[in-house]
Every structure is written in structure tokens, then in C-alpha cells.
Amino acid sequence: MSFIKALEKTFQESSSRELAIPMENYMKNHFTFYGIKTEKRRSIFKTIWQEHHDEVKQNCREIAWQLFALKEREMHYCGIEILIKNLKKNYQRDDIQLIEKILTTNSWWDSVDTIAKYLLGEYLIAFPNETKKVIDRFSDSNNMWLNRSAILFQLSYKQKTNADFLFRECIKHAHSKEFFIQKAIGWALREYGRFYPNEVKEFVNQTTLKPLSTKEALKNIS
């Protein structure tokens, strides 16, 4: 597609191996980077997107998936951003299949957390009757990133967070030895605690959580 080719060409022209090395190190060398800082990457992306607006709008799901299948991490970020902007208030029921694919492809905390909050979370607002089925499946999966997503999908819900879902997921994964699961539990509870600190404090006091989860959950609660 011409959008992807134009984006690749401009990113290649703007690449910096000097900047890419620390980016790759920060991500534990799981990914290749062009070496383009966030502000510049977004500026380039916005320009190319505007030049190919109709193509992206009409093929947003296919383009996003093609970007996610490429090796450069900047391309994955662009794919996520395309979906966030184009699917808002425009979700289809079977979009959960694409969301699950990108959650489990080139997975790491930076992509998974954004997808969980802004795509999975928004999808389940659009289709609330799908929530239990989807979250149960993700939570029961052998894929740790799907488990993390099941814990974090309500991050943007604020006062509308379903506490029963949140606490259930925290209890279910409370004994996980995975750092990213322990951290997710603490983060999700801390966010909920911004609005209901007493509920979180009581939950933590009554639940056996890993020390990291407890520390993160109570970080801002006196």
C-alpha cells in the first residue's frame, strides 16, 4: 500500500542508528528501531497520514495489521495509533479478533498497555455484553500478555470501573510469579484507588498479594 511505502521511506530517511541503539536496549533488544524520537515520529506519521487519508480510512484494519507485522517498533506504534483514531465509536463486533492478534504479536509492555487501555477497553465499552466472555478467555489464556490485558483494560474507566471485575482478576492472578502481572495488579488497583482509596486499601488488606503488587497499589494511599 502506498501509505506504508511512504511511511517506510520517510522513516528510513530520518533514521538514526545512534538513537536506535539506546531505544533497542531499553526494550531489552526485543525489537529493531529506526531511531526516531517520539515527537518527530508522530510529526512524520501525521504528515504521511494526511497525504494518504482516504487510503488509511478505508483500509485502517488491514494497514494497521501490516504495520504490526513489520520488524521496526515505530511501525507498530503507528499501527496502534491508526486503530485508536479510526475505530473510536466505529467498532465492529469481530474487531476483538484483530485486537487479540496485535496483543499477541510483537508483544511487550509498551504496546500491550496501550492496546489494553485504548483498544480493548474501548471495544468493551462499545460491546459491554462481550466483556465477561472476552475477559474470561484472556484471563484463562496461557499468554501472559492477554492475562495482563484482562487486568488493565479498565484503566481509562475511572469512576465507572467495574470493581468486581477488577478485584476478581487481581485475586485470580495474585500468586503469579510474572513481574508484568504483579506490576499490572498494583497499577490497576492504584488507578482505581484514585477514586476509591478506602475500597482499595480494604481489598489489599484482605487479599494476599505479592509485595510488588501491594507496594504499587498503595503507593498513593496514605
C-alpha positions, -999 to 999 in steps of 0.1 A, spaced: 0 0 0 12 35 -9 8 48 27 30 21 42 56 26 15 57 63 20 59 59 58 88 34 54 107 56 30 104 87 53 113 68 84 143 53 67 154 88 56 150 100 92 166 70 109 195 73 133 215 43 144 229 64 172 194 69 187 182 35 178 208 16 200 196 30 234 159 25 223 166 -11 215 185 -16 248 156 -1 267 133 -26 251 157 -54 260 166 -58 223 133 -74 215 128 -50 186 146 -31 159 142 7 159 146 33 132 159 56 160 133 83 156 122 102 188 85 102 197 78 138 187 95 135 154 79 101 147 44 115 154 50 145 132 62 124 102 33 100 108 8 128 108 21 142 76 21 109 57 -13 101 71 -28 133 58 -13 127 24 -30 92 23 -61 100 44 -86 82 23 -65 51 19 -59 48 56 -96 54 65 -109 28 41 -83 2 50 -74 10 86 -76 -25 100 -56 -41 72 -29 -13 72 -26 -15 110 -20 -52 109 5 -49 81 24 -23 101 24 -46 131 39 -74 111 69 -53 102 101 -55 124 106 -19 133 90 -9 165 80 26 152 58 9 127 39 -10 155 33 23 173 18 38 141 -4 7 136 -18 11 171 -24 49 166 -43 42 134 -66 19 151 -72 41 181 -82 70 160 -102 52 133 -120 27 154 -133 51 181 -171 49 180 -167 28 150 -160 -7 164 -174 -38 148 -181 -69 169 -154 -90 152 -127 -64 159 -118 -83 190 -100 -108 167 -77 -81 155 -72 -67 190 -62 -101 202 -38 -106 172 -19 -74 179 -19 -80 217 -1 -113 210 21 -102 181 54 -84 189 42 -82 224 59 -61 251 46 -38 278 47 -6 257 23 -19 231 2 -42 253 -6 -15 278 -17 10 251 -38 -16 233 -54 -28 265 -64 7 276 -73 23 244 -85 -5 221 -96 -34 243 -111 -11 269 -129 10 243 -141 -21 224 -157 -35 256 -175 -1 262 -189 -4 227 -199 -41 233 -204 -44 270 -222 -78 267 -189 -92 254 -169 -82 284 -173 -113 306 -167 -137 276 -136 -118 264 -120 -111 297 -126 -147 309 -109 -160 278 -80 -136 280 -76 -142 318 -76 -180 313 -51 -179 284 -16 -192 287 -4 -160 271 8 -137 298 1 -105 278 -36 -115 274 -36 -120 312 -21 -85 317 -47 -70 294 -75 -86 313 -62 -68 344 -56 -34 328 -85 -30 303 -104 -7 326 -76 18 331 -95 46 314 -128 38 330 -121 59 362 -152 60 384 -170 37 360 -146 8 367 -163 -24 375 -147 -32 408 -160 -68 408 -141 -75 376 -110 -57 388 -108 -74 422 -116 -108 406 -88 -105 382 -64 -94 409 -73 -123 431 -71 -148 402 -35 -138 393 -24 -127 428 2 -155 431 17 -151 396 55 -150 396 54 -129 364 68 -94 371 44 -79 345 14 -95 361 24 -84 396 30 -48 383 -3 -48 364 -23 -57 395 -7 -29 415 -11 -4 387 -48 -13 381 -56 -10 419 -36 22 422 -57 38 394 -89 27 409 -76 39 443 -75 75 429 -113 75 431 -120 49 458 -89 47 481 -107 31 510 -120 2 489 -85 -5 475 -69 -3 509 -95 -27 523 -91 -51 494 -53 -51 497 -55 -57 535 -78 -86 530 -60 -102 500 -27 -120 498 -9 -102 470 28 -102 460 48 -75 477 53 -56 444 15 -56 438 8 -43 473 35 -16 470 22 -3 437 -14 -5 448 -9 16 479 17 40 465 -6 70 466 -28 59 495 -19 72 530 
